[in-house]
Amino acid sequence: MHKKKRFQSTQLHTNDLELLQPAKEKQNCTVADETHEMKMANVIQSFHDSINCGPEYICTCCDQLWYRSSVTKCDANKYTKCTKNLLDACITGKTRVDKTEWVCSTCHSNLSDGKLPVCPKANKMGFPVKPECLNLTPLEERLISPRIPLMQICELP
């Protein structure tokens, strides 16, 4: 009897099977359900399009990797409330992706207010320089990075 209960609990119920089927195959599916599923598919596709490139934009101030939507082009003239010493410490002048200097939204808002950002390289919060002799691929760099990558690597079917 105990084995029978365990077997029954692992089987999918008919409601569960309906959830796995596309909207067109479900019975009693309304137009609103199909519209909702189409909107969800569009949102998911737009998310995949936006993260397609990966976090490759490096903030000039905090040296962290960001997606394109999280960074803006760095222009020192925008930070009128900052002192020259603060700008010299935070803005490195190094160009990265697209030969442009980028700043993340967090550092940008702090610099706009004339404040020192939370994790700038100016506070010695930078990462150690990677030796060039390792010749790591971008994937290997992220796997051994001191930053915690919030990604998964899995085998595709």
BELLIN-V284430 format. One record per backbone hydrogen bond with DSSP energy under -0.5 kcal/mol. CO is the residue of the C=O (numbers start at 1). NH is the residue of the N-H. E is the energy in kcal/mol with one decimal. If there is no record, write none. Layout:
BEGIN
co: {CO:CO}
nh: {NH:NH}
e: {E:E}
END
This chain:
BEGIN
co: {1:2:3:4:5:6:7:13:14:15:16:17:18:22:22:26:30:31:32:33:34:35:36:37:38:39:40:41:42:43:44:45:46:47:49:54:56:57:57:58:59:61:64:66:67:68:70:72:75:76:78:79:83:84:85:86:87:90:96:97:100:100:101:102:103:104:105:106:107:108:109:110:111:117:120:120:121:131:132:137:138:139:140:147:149:152}
nh: {5:6:7:8:9:10:11:17:18:19:20:21:21:25:26:29:34:35:36:37:38:39:40:41:42:43:44:45:46:47:48:49:50:51:52:56:58:59:66:102:63:121:59:57:70:71:105:103:78:79:80:82:87:88:89:90:91:92:99:100:96:102:74:60:72:108:109:110:111:112:113:115:114:120:123:125:124:134:135:141:142:143:144:149:151:154}
e: {-1.9:-1.9:-2.3:-2.3:-2.2:-1.2:-0.9:-1.9:-1.8:-1.4:-1.1:-0.8:-0.6:-0.9:-1.0:-0.6:-1.8:-2.6:-2.5:-2.5:-2.2:-2.4:-2.4:-2.3:-2.2:-2.4:-2.7:-2.5:-2.5:-2.2:-2.4:-2.3:-2.1:-1.7:-0.7:-1.4:-0.6:-0.5:-2.4:-0.6:-1.6:-2.5:-2.1:-2.3:-1.6:-1.2:-1.7:-2.4:-1.9:-1.0:-1.4:-0.8:-2.2:-2.6:-1.9:-2.1:-2.8:-0.7:-1.6:-1.3:-2.5:-0.5:-3.2:-3.2:-2.4:-2.5:-2.2:-2.0:-2.8:-2.3:-1.3:-2.9:-1.1:-0.7:-1.2:-1.1:-1.8:-1.1:-1.0:-2.5:-1.8:-2.0:-1.9:-0.9:-0.9:-0.6}
END
